[in-house]
Amino acid sequence: MKDSIIVQYVGFQAKLHAREYTFQVRSASEAREFTLNIANDAFLSHRVKYQDAPAICSQRLQEELAAHENHPVETKYTITLAELETYRAARAEKTNRYSPAHRAAS
């Protein structure tokens, strides 16, 4: 049976090559800290917006928790360019779905 958990975004640190986003995951039996990194180049090349980064990291962490019954072995992850592109494409699709032009065409 899966433990009930609470995932809390703690904050980020700007490092030399990446931004490091920290999350705390608590259950009744333990508390663990997870860090997820996004390369600085991804921000500078406009592949990701600074304000979207915590949501992207949270989504990846939720996937890891779900895949490992809330107990992943790893506590550090790096967000890939492919994950950033998938997130961006999903956001663009959602935005287009609710745009006035889309409603007029329906």
MMTF fields as JSON, N, C-alpha, C and O atoms, coordinates in Angstrom:
{
  "mmtfVersion": "1.0.0",
  "mmtfProducer": "UNKNOWN",
  "numBonds": 423,
  "numAtoms": 424,
  "numGroups": 106,
  "numChains": 1,
  "numModels": 1,
  "chainsPerModel": [1],
  "groupsPerChain": [106],
  "chainIdList": ["A"],
  "bondAtomList": [4, 2, 8, 6, 12, 10, 16, 14, 20, 18, 24, 22, 28, 26, 32, 30, 36, 34, 40, 38, 44, 42, 48, 46, 52, 50, 56, 54, 60, 58, 64, 62, 68, 66, 72, 70, 76, 74, 80, 78, 84, 82, 88, 86, 92, 90, 96, 94, 100, 98, 104, 102, 108, 106, 112, 110, 116, 114, 120, 118, 124, 122, 128, 126, 132, 130, 136, 134, 140, 138, 144, 142, 148, 146, 152, 150, 156, 154, 160, 158, 164, 162, 168, 166, 172, 170, 176, 174, 180, 178, 184, 182, 188, 186, 192, 190, 196, 194, 200, 198, 204, 202, 208, 206, 212, 210, 216, 214, 220, 218, 224, 222, 228, 226, 232, 230, 236, 234, 240, 238, 244, 242, 248, 246, 252, 250, 256, 254, 260, 258, 264, 262, 268, 266, 272, 270, 276, 274, 280, 278, 284, 282, 288, 286, 292, 290, 296, 294, 300, 298, 304, 302, 308, 306, 312, 310, 316, 314, 320, 318, 324, 322, 328, 326, 332, 330, 336, 334, 340, 338, 344, 342, 348, 346, 352, 350, 356, 354, 360, 358, 364, 362, 368, 366, 372, 370, 376, 374, 380, 378, 384, 382, 388, 386, 392, 390, 396, 394, 400, 398, 404, 402, 408, 406, 412, 410, 416, 414, 420, 418],
  "bondOrderList": [1, 1, 1, 1, 1, 1, 1, 1, 1, 1, 1, 1, 1, 1, 1, 1, 1, 1, 1, 1, 1, 1, 1, 1, 1, 1, 1, 1, 1, 1, 1, 1, 1, 1, 1, 1, 1, 1, 1, 1, 1, 1, 1, 1, 1, 1, 1, 1, 1, 1, 1, 1, 1, 1, 1, 1, 1, 1, 1, 1, 1, 1, 1, 1, 1, 1, 1, 1, 1, 1, 1, 1, 1, 1, 1, 1, 1, 1, 1, 1, 1, 1, 1, 1, 1, 1, 1, 1, 1, 1, 1, 1, 1, 1, 1, 1, 1, 1, 1, 1, 1, 1, 1, 1, 1],
  "groupList": [{"groupName": "MET", "atomNameList": ["N", "CA", "C", "O"], "elementList": ["N", "C", "C", "O"], "formalChargeList": [0, 0, 0, 0], "bondAtomList": [1, 0, 2, 1, 3, 2], "bondOrderList": [1, 1, 2], "singleLetterCode": "M", "chemCompType": "L-PEPTIDE LINKING"}, {"groupName": "LYS", "atomNameList": ["N", "CA", "C", "O"], "elementList": ["N", "C", "C", "O"], "formalChargeList": [0, 0, 0, 0], "bondAtomList": [1, 0, 2, 1, 3, 2], "bondOrderList": [1, 1, 2], "singleLetterCode": "K", "chemCompType": "L-PEPTIDE LINKING"}, {"groupName": "ASP", "atomNameList": ["N", "CA", "C", "O"], "elementList": ["N", "C", "C", "O"], "formalChargeList": [0, 0, 0, 0], "bondAtomList": [1, 0, 2, 1, 3, 2], "bondOrderList": [1, 1, 2], "singleLetterCode": "D", "chemCompType": "L-PEPTIDE LINKING"}, {"groupName": "SER", "atomNameList": ["N", "CA", "C", "O"], "elementList": ["N", "C", "C", "O"], "formalChargeList": [0, 0, 0, 0], "bondAtomList": [1, 0, 2, 1, 3, 2], "bondOrderList": [1, 1, 2], "singleLetterCode": "S", "chemCompType": "L-PEPTIDE LINKING"}, {"groupName": "ILE", "atomNameList": ["N", "CA", "C", "O"], "elementList": ["N", "C", "C", "O"], "formalChargeList": [0, 0, 0, 0], "bondAtomList": [1, 0, 2, 1, 3, 2], "bondOrderList": [1, 1, 2], "singleLetterCode": "I", "chemCompType": "L-PEPTIDE LINKING"}, {"groupName": "VAL", "atomNameList": ["N", "CA", "C", "O"], "elementList": ["N", "C", "C", "O"], "formalChargeList": [0, 0, 0, 0], "bondAtomList": [1, 0, 2, 1, 3, 2], "bondOrderList": [1, 1, 2], "singleLetterCode": "V", "chemCompType": "L-PEPTIDE LINKING"}, {"groupName": "GLN", "atomNameList": ["N", "CA", "C", "O"], "elementList": ["N", "C", "C", "O"], "formalChargeList": [0, 0, 0, 0], "bondAtomList": [1, 0, 2, 1, 3, 2], "bondOrderList": [1, 1, 2], "singleLetterCode": "Q", "chemCompType": "L-PEPTIDE LINKING"}, {"groupName": "TYR", "atomNameList": ["N", "CA", "C", "O"], "elementList": ["N", "C", "C", "O"], "formalChargeList": [0, 0, 0, 0], "bondAtomList": [1, 0, 2, 1, 3, 2], "bondOrderList": [1, 1, 2], "singleLetterCode": "Y", "chemCompType": "L-PEPTIDE LINKING"}, {"groupName": "GLY", "atomNameList": ["N", "CA", "C", "O"], "elementList": ["N", "C", "C", "O"], "formalChargeList": [0, 0, 0, 0], "bondAtomList": [1, 0, 2, 1, 3, 2], "bondOrderList": [1, 1, 2], "singleLetterCode": "G", "chemCompType": "PEPTIDE LINKING"}, {"groupName": "PHE", "atomNameList": ["N", "CA", "C", "O"], "elementList": ["N", "C", "C", "O"], "formalChargeList": [0, 0, 0, 0], "bondAtomList": [1, 0, 2, 1, 3, 2], "bondOrderList": [1, 1, 2], "singleLetterCode": "F", "chemCompType": "L-PEPTIDE LINKING"}, {"groupName": "ALA", "atomNameList": ["N", "CA", "C", "O"], "elementList": ["N", "C", "C", "O"], "formalChargeList": [0, 0, 0, 0], "bondAtomList": [1, 0, 2, 1, 3, 2], "bondOrderList": [1, 1, 2], "singleLetterCode": "A", "chemCompType": "L-PEPTIDE LINKING"}, {"groupName": "LEU", "atomNameList": ["N", "CA", "C", "O"], "elementList": ["N", "C", "C", "O"], "formalChargeList": [0, 0, 0, 0], "bondAtomList": [1, 0, 2, 1, 3, 2], "bondOrderList": [1, 1, 2], "singleLetterCode": "L", "chemCompType": "L-PEPTIDE LINKING"}, {"groupName": "HIS", "atomNameList": ["N", "CA", "C", "O"], "elementList": ["N", "C", "C", "O"], "formalChargeList": [0, 0, 0, 0], "bondAtomList": [1, 0, 2, 1, 3, 2], "bondOrderList": [1, 1, 2], "singleLetterCode": "H", "chemCompType": "L-PEPTIDE LINKING"}, {"groupName": "ARG", "atomNameList": ["N", "CA", "C", "O"], "elementList": ["N", "C", "C", "O"], "formalChargeList": [0, 0, 0, 0], "bondAtomList": [1, 0, 2, 1, 3, 2], "bondOrderList": [1, 1, 2], "singleLetterCode": "R", "chemCompType": "L-PEPTIDE LINKING"}, {"groupName": "GLU", "atomNameList": ["N", "CA", "C", "O"], "elementList": ["N", "C", "C", "O"], "formalChargeList": [0, 0, 0, 0], "bondAtomList": [1, 0, 2, 1, 3, 2], "bondOrderList": [1, 1, 2], "singleLetterCode": "E", "chemCompType": "L-PEPTIDE LINKING"}, {"groupName": "THR", "atomNameList": ["N", "CA", "C", "O"], "elementList": ["N", "C", "C", "O"], "formalChargeList": [0, 0, 0, 0], "bondAtomList": [1, 0, 2, 1, 3, 2], "bondOrderList": [1, 1, 2], "singleLetterCode": "T", "chemCompType": "L-PEPTIDE LINKING"}, {"groupName": "ASN", "atomNameList": ["N", "CA", "C", "O"], "elementList": ["N", "C", "C", "O"], "formalChargeList": [0, 0, 0, 0], "bondAtomList": [1, 0, 2, 1, 3, 2], "bondOrderList": [1, 1, 2], "singleLetterCode": "N", "chemCompType": "L-PEPTIDE LINKING"}, {"groupName": "PRO", "atomNameList": ["N", "CA", "C", "O"], "elementList": ["N", "C", "C", "O"], "formalChargeList": [0, 0, 0, 0], "bondAtomList": [1, 0, 2, 1, 3, 2], "bondOrderList": [1, 1, 2], "singleLetterCode": "P", "chemCompType": "L-PEPTIDE LINKING"}, {"groupName": "CYS", "atomNameList": ["N", "CA", "C", "O"], "elementList": ["N", "C", "C", "O"], "formalChargeList": [0, 0, 0, 0], "bondAtomList": [1, 0, 2, 1, 3, 2], "bondOrderList": [1, 1, 2], "singleLetterCode": "C", "chemCompType": "L-PEPTIDE LINKING"}],
  "groupTypeList": [0, 1, 2, 3, 4, 4, 5, 6, 7, 5, 8, 9, 6, 10, 1, 11, 12, 10, 13, 14, 7, 15, 9, 6, 5, 13, 3, 10, 3, 14, 10, 13, 14, 9, 15, 11, 16, 4, 10, 16, 2, 10, 9, 11, 3, 12, 13, 5, 1, 7, 6, 2, 10, 17, 10, 4, 18, 3, 6, 13, 11, 6, 14, 14, 11, 10, 10, 12, 14, 16, 12, 17, 5, 14, 15, 1, 7, 15, 4, 15, 11, 10, 14, 11, 14, 15, 7, 13, 10, 10, 13, 10, 14, 1, 15, 16, 13, 7, 3, 17, 10, 12, 13, 10, 10, 3],
  "groupIdList": [1, 2, 3, 4, 5, 6, 7, 8, 9, 10, 11, 12, 13, 14, 15, 16, 17, 18, 19, 20, 21, 22, 23, 24, 25, 26, 27, 28, 29, 30, 31, 32, 33, 34, 35, 36, 37, 38, 39, 40, 41, 42, 43, 44, 45, 46, 47, 48, 49, 50, 51, 52, 53, 54, 55, 56, 57, 58, 59, 60, 61, 62, 63, 64, 65, 66, 67, 68, 69, 70, 71, 72, 73, 74, 75, 76, 77, 78, 79, 80, 81, 82, 83, 84, 85, 86, 87, 88, 89, 90, 91, 92, 93, 94, 95, 96, 97, 98, 99, 100, 101, 102, 103, 104, 105, 106],
  "secStructList": [7, 7, 7, 7, 3, 3, 3, 3, 3, 3, 3, 3, 3, 3, 7, 1, 1, 3, 3, 3, 3, 3, 3, 3, 3, 3, 3, 1, 1, 7, 3, 3, 3, 3, 3, 3, 3, 3, 3, 2, 2, 2, 2, 2, 6, 6, 1, 1, 7, 4, 4, 4, 2, 2, 2, 2, 2, 2, 2, 2, 2, 2, 2, 2, 2, 2, 2, 6, 6, 6, 7, 7, 1, 7, 7, 3, 3, 3, 7, 7, 2, 2, 2, 2, 2, 2, 2, 2, 2, 2, 2, 2, 2, 2, 2, 2, 2, 6, 1, 2, 2, 2, 2, 2, 2, 7],
  "xCoordList": [0.834, 0.0, 0.88, 1.887, 0.497, 1.263, 1.033, -0.086, 2.121, 2.011, 1.389, 1.602, 0.632, 0.154, 1.338, 2.048, 1.544, 2.702, 2.305, 1.239, 3.191, 3.075, 4.346, 5.451, 4.187, 5.329, 5.332, 4.339, 6.464, 6.571, 7.782, 8.898, 7.529, 8.613, 9.319, 8.68, 10.629, 11.398, 12.02, 12.033, 12.532, 13.159, 14.208, 14.302, 15.004, 16.042, 17.321, 17.332, 18.401, 19.697, 20.265, 20.235, 20.779, 21.449, 22.888, 23.657, 23.229, 24.59, 25.317, 24.731, 26.567, 27.377, 26.799, 26.746, 26.368, 25.902, 24.414, 23.881, 23.745, 22.326, 21.625, 22.254, 20.31, 19.493, 19.039, 18.581, 19.172, 18.859, 17.577, 17.541, 16.534, 15.231, 15.092, 15.328, 14.704, 14.634, 13.179, 12.395, 12.853, 11.532, 11.701, 12.648, 10.782, 10.745, 9.508, 8.414, 9.695, 8.599, 8.477, 9.411, 7.312, 7.082, 5.957, 4.945, 6.177, 5.138, 5.066, 5.797, 4.195, 4.071, 5.359, 5.663, 6.115, 7.292, 8.628, 9.634, 8.666, 9.951, 9.777, 8.702, 10.869, 10.951, 12.221, 13.289, 12.097, 13.25, 13.318, 12.308, 14.541, 14.742, 15.193, 16.042, 14.612, 14.939, 15.395, 14.849, 16.391, 16.834, 16.729, 17.045, 16.274, 16.14, 16.836, 16.637, 17.647, 18.453, 17.968, 17.57, 18.014, 17.782, 18.989, 19.352, 19.608, 20.81, 20.515, 19.465, 21.449, 21.294, 21.083, 20.357, 21.715, 21.57, 20.118, 19.714, 19.345, 17.931, 17.16, 16.244, 17.525, 16.884, 17.393, 16.613, 18.704, 19.308, 18.882, 18.799, 18.612, 18.184, 16.658, 16.123, 15.971, 14.503, 13.756, 12.638, 14.37, 13.669, 12.71, 11.758, 12.979, 12.134, 12.11, 13.099, 10.961, 10.826, 11.138, 10.842, 11.739, 12.079, 10.842, 10.917, 9.71, 8.516, 7.905, 7.11, 8.255, 7.739, 8.599, 8.147, 9.816, 10.766, 10.278, 10.406, 9.724, 9.256, 8.167, 8.148, 7.267, 6.202, 6.775, 6.329, 7.758, 8.403, 9.091, 8.969, 9.801, 10.49, 9.494, 9.699, 8.431, 7.404, 6.776, 6.549, 6.504, 5.917, 6.851, 6.406, 8.139, 9.112, 9.19, 9.227, 9.215, 9.276, 8.032, 8.139, 6.867, 5.627, 5.693, 5.24, 6.26, 6.407, 7.336, 7.058, 8.435, 9.38, 8.748, 8.929, 8.02, 7.342, 6.324, 6.249, 5.549, 4.532, 5.171, 4.647, 6.28, 6.945, 7.598, 7.859, 7.861, 8.56, 7.771, 8.354, 6.467, 5.598, 6.012, 6.057, 6.311, 6.694, 8.062, 8.394, 8.863, 10.178, 11.271, 11.908, 11.495, 12.568, 13.926, 14.154, 14.804, 16.149, 16.942, 17.634, 16.838, 17.568, 16.908, 15.697, 17.717, 17.185, 17.594, 17.207, 18.376, 18.815, 18.493, 18.772, 17.901, 17.506, 17.892, 17.993, 18.105, 18.367, 17.25, 16.934, 16.659, 15.601, 16.262, 17.167, 15.814, 16.41, 15.77, 14.691, 16.451, 15.89, 14.605, 13.678, 14.55, 13.34, 12.164, 11.048, 12.393, 11.33, 10.862, 9.668, 11.8, 11.436, 10.587, 9.613, 10.949, 10.192, 8.799, 7.826, 8.697, 7.391, 6.504, 5.322, 7.061, 6.3, 5.851, 4.695, 6.777, 6.456, 5.373, 4.464, 5.459, 4.456, 3.085, 2.067, 3.065, 1.791, 1.178, -0.038, 2.001, 1.5, 0.963, -0.073, 1.658, 1.223, -0.107, -0.992, -0.24, -1.499, -2.646, -3.738, -2.406, -3.435, -3.804, -4.983, -2.823, -3.079, -3.885, -4.827, -3.522, -4.241, -5.681, -6.574, -5.906, -7.245, -8.204, -9.404, -7.678, -8.516, -8.403, -8.935, -7.719, -7.547, -8.854, -9.63, -9.113, -10.316, -10.42, -11.521, -9.304, -9.322, -9.822, -10.558, -9.417, -9.84, -11.345, -12.028, -11.854, -13.3, -14.109, -15.184, -13.621, -14.336, -14.408, -15.388, -13.383, -13.343, -14.233, -14.604, -14.582, -15.377, -16.801, -17.584],
  "yCoordList": [-1.179, 0.0, 1.245, 1.303, 2.232, 3.466, 4.323, 4.436, 4.926, 5.893, 7.169, 7.522, 7.849, 9.18, 10.123, 10.068, 10.993, 11.877, 13.335, 13.649, 14.2, 15.637, 16.06, 15.803, 16.715, 17.216, 18.728, 19.395, 19.263, 20.7, 21.254, 20.752, 22.311, 23.015, 23.884, 24.699, 23.718, 24.442, 25.702, 26.749, 25.61, 26.759, 26.315, 25.136, 27.28, 26.95, 27.681, 28.655, 27.17, 27.826, 27.937, 26.979, 29.11, 29.302, 28.826, 29.377, 27.814, 27.272, 27.709, 28.378, 27.338, 27.748, 27.272, 28.035, 26.009, 25.435, 25.117, 24.766, 25.235, 24.846, 25.551, 26.086, 25.531, 25.931, 24.646, 23.709, 24.618, 23.426, 23.691, 24.571, 22.925, 23.078, 21.987, 20.81, 22.397, 21.467, 21.26, 22.204, 20.003, 19.607, 18.706, 17.924, 18.822, 17.912, 17.04, 17.535, 15.746, 14.777, 14.119, 13.479, 14.285, 13.748, 12.712, 12.872, 11.668, 10.676, 10.477, 11.12, 9.598, 9.338, 8.756, 8.941, 8.054, 7.356, 8.04, 7.691, 9.013, 9.622, 10.954, 11.287, 11.691, 12.919, 12.82, 12.487, 13.114, 13.058, 14.342, 14.998, 14.683, 15.867, 15.43, 14.55, 16.057, 15.757, 17.04, 18.117, 16.911, 18.061, 17.714, 16.606, 18.702, 18.549, 19.736, 20.883, 19.45, 20.48, 20.758, 19.854, 22.029, 22.459, 23.293, 24.247, 22.928, 23.617, 25.089, 25.435, 25.946, 27.381, 27.685, 28.615, 26.902, 27.112, 26.997, 27.669, 26.163, 26.003, 27.306, 27.619, 28.051, 29.343, 30.388, 31.155, 30.41, 31.409, 31.241, 32.219, 30.002, 29.731, 29.75, 29.408, 30.144, 30.282, 28.972, 28.972, 27.862, 26.573, 26.433, 25.655, 27.199, 27.162, 28.557, 29.29, 28.897, 30.16, 29.905, 28.839, 30.901, 30.759, 30.408, 29.575, 31.037, 30.807, 29.419, 28.968, 28.737, 27.386, 26.295, 25.16, 26.624, 25.612, 24.822, 23.597, 25.461, 24.643, 23.641, 22.517, 24.041, 23.127, 21.963, 20.825, 22.248, 21.188, 20.193, 18.98, 20.708, 19.836, 19.044, 17.861, 19.695, 19.015, 17.874, 16.787, 18.126, 17.095, 15.894, 14.753, 16.141, 15.042, 14.281, 13.051, 15.008, 14.349, 13.497, 12.374, 14.01, 13.233, 11.94, 10.889, 12.027, 10.825, 9.811, 8.612, 10.288, 9.386, 8.752, 7.561, 9.533, 8.997, 7.935, 6.877, 8.213, 7.255, 5.974, 4.884, 6.092, 4.915, 4.03, 2.853, 4.586, 3.832, 3.761, 3.676, 3.796, 3.7, 4.654, 4.279, 5.885, 6.979, 6.815, 7.562, 5.856, 5.622, 5.446, 4.394, 6.469, 6.321, 6.218, 6.822, 5.454, 5.278, 6.569, 7.0, 7.18, 8.417, 9.597, 9.604, 10.594, 11.825, 13.05, 14.173, 12.828, 13.926, 13.572, 12.467, 14.53, 14.327, 15.534, 16.651, 15.298, 16.37, 16.37, 15.339, 17.529, 17.672, 17.728, 18.532, 16.882, 16.803, 17.818, 18.346, 18.077, 18.96, 18.367, 19.103, 17.05, 16.395, 16.638, 16.876, 16.583, 16.859, 18.307, 18.587, 19.22, 20.633, 20.842, 21.594, 20.185, 20.329, 19.721, 20.281, 18.597, 17.97, 18.893, 19.049, 19.503, 20.435, 21.636, 22.052, 22.188, 23.368, 23.056, 23.861, 21.907, 21.511, 21.325, 21.727, 20.718, 20.516, 21.85, 22.022, 22.797, 24.135, 24.867, 25.529, 24.751, 25.418, 24.845, 25.582, 23.537, 22.882, 23.341, 23.628, 23.412, 23.85, 25.308, 25.659, 26.159, 27.569, 27.722, 28.513, 26.975, 27.049, 26.565, 27.072, 25.611, 25.059, 26.109, 26.068, 27.039, 28.041, 29.425, 30.399, 29.516, 30.816, 31.248, 30.386, 32.561, 33.043, 32.557, 32.266, 32.461, 31.996, 30.554, 30.199, 29.727, 28.337, 28.228, 27.415, 29.049, 29.008, 29.477, 28.936, 30.483, 30.993, 29.947, 29.892, 29.121, 28.084, 26.904, 26.131, 26.748, 25.587, 25.668, 24.768],
  "zCoordList": [0.0, 0.0, 0.0, 0.706, -0.79, -0.867, 0.365, 0.867, 0.843, 1.925, 1.378, 0.218, 2.198, 1.854, 2.023, 3.027, 1.03, 1.087, 0.883, 0.354, 1.317, 1.085, 0.371, 0.85, -0.786, -1.542, -1.394, -1.686, -0.936, -0.712, -1.457, -1.328, -2.246, -2.923, -1.891, -1.224, -1.754, -0.756, -1.345, -0.697, -2.562, -3.199, -4.2, -4.539, -4.673, -5.636, -5.283, -4.53, -5.861, -5.763, -7.173, -7.945, -7.496, -8.78, -8.621, -7.834, -9.365, -9.345, -10.619, -11.47, -10.748, -11.888, -13.224, -14.188, -13.277, -14.536, -14.57, -15.622, -13.443, -13.396, -12.244, -11.331, -12.321, -11.184, -10.507, -11.162, -9.195, -8.418, -7.624, -6.764, -7.92, -7.268, -6.215, -6.485, -5.008, -3.878, -3.458, -3.361, -3.214, -2.747, -1.541, -1.463, -0.609, 0.534, 0.379, 0.108, 0.553, 0.474, 1.837, 2.32, 2.45, 3.785, 3.753, 3.071, 4.505, 4.757, 6.264, 7.016, 6.697, 8.135, 8.701, 9.88, 7.866, 8.376, 8.089, 8.708, 7.16, 6.832, 6.104, 5.606, 6.066, 5.269, 4.435, 4.949, 3.136, 2.238, 1.433, 1.178, 1.039, 0.219, -1.173, -1.318, -2.191, -3.575, -4.261, -4.018, -5.111, -5.895, -7.375, -7.808, -8.127, -9.567, -10.216, -9.815, -11.211, -11.857, -13.272, -14.006, -13.629, -15.003, -15.401, -14.712, -16.516, -16.976, -17.241, -17.781, -16.856, -17.099, -18.574, -18.924, -19.436, -20.875, -21.336, -22.286, -20.679, -21.055, -20.845, -21.606, -19.83, -19.584, -20.57, -21.136, -20.77, -21.645, -23.101, -23.844, -23.507, -24.885, -25.021, -26.076, -23.969, -23.944, -24.169, -24.684, -23.787, -23.832, -22.661, -22.707, -21.612, -20.418, -19.795, -19.823, -19.236, -18.516, -17.044, -16.504, -16.414, -15.0, -14.168, -13.265, -14.47, -13.663, -13.882, -13.056, -14.969, -15.214, -14.577, -14.427, -14.209, -13.734, -12.514, -12.514, -11.474, -10.341, -10.737, -10.235, -11.628, -12.069, -12.868, -12.724, -13.705, -14.485, -13.547, -13.718, -12.573, -11.609, -10.768, -10.5, -10.36, -9.569, -10.368, -9.837, -11.629, -12.488, -12.592, -12.479, -12.805, -12.899, -11.583, -11.577, -10.466, -9.159, -8.928, -8.437, -9.272, -9.121, -9.939, -9.487, -11.148, -11.984, -11.335, -11.347, -10.769, -10.097, -8.861, -8.609, -8.107, -6.922, -7.322, -6.697, -8.35, -8.809, -9.332, -9.103, -10.02, -10.593, -9.538, -9.788, -8.371, -7.322, -6.016, -4.936, -6.121, -4.949, -3.836, -2.664, -4.218, -3.311, -2.662, -1.742, -3.116, -2.525, -3.581, -3.638, -4.423, -5.411, -4.722, -3.674, -5.319, -4.767, -4.928, -4.006, -6.1, -6.386, -5.686, -5.468, -5.335, -4.761, -5.576, -5.256, -6.626, -7.501, -8.94, -9.404, -9.636, -11.023, -11.853, -11.345, -13.126, -14.079, -15.103, -15.697, -15.303, -16.301, -17.673, -17.896, -18.586, -19.919, -20.866, -20.597, -21.968, -22.99, -23.569, -23.905, -23.683, -24.185, -23.24, -23.701, -21.931, -20.961, -21.053, -20.946, -21.252, -21.401, -22.648, -22.621, -23.727, -24.974, -24.832, -25.337, -24.162, -23.929, -23.107, -23.411, -22.074, -21.233, -22.059, -21.99, -22.841, -23.652, -24.678, -24.879, -25.323, -26.313, -25.665, -26.228, -24.491, -23.782, -23.386, -23.478, -22.948, -22.582, -23.811, -23.737, -24.935, -26.162, -26.631, -27.067, -26.539, -26.936, -26.045, -26.537, -24.739, -23.796, -24.055, -24.011, -24.323, -24.607, -25.89, -25.944, -26.914, -28.191, -28.054, -28.733, -27.199, -27.01, -26.444, -26.715, -25.666, -25.031, -25.671, -25.137, -26.801, -27.445, -28.141, -28.556, -28.278, -28.949, -30.389, -30.856, -31.101, -32.49, -32.577, -33.498, -31.612, -31.594, -31.339, -31.962, -30.422, -30.129, -31.314, -31.57, -32.058, -33.221, -34.318, -35.061, -34.427, -35.46, -35.109, -35.992, -33.842, -33.395, -33.804, -33.499]
}
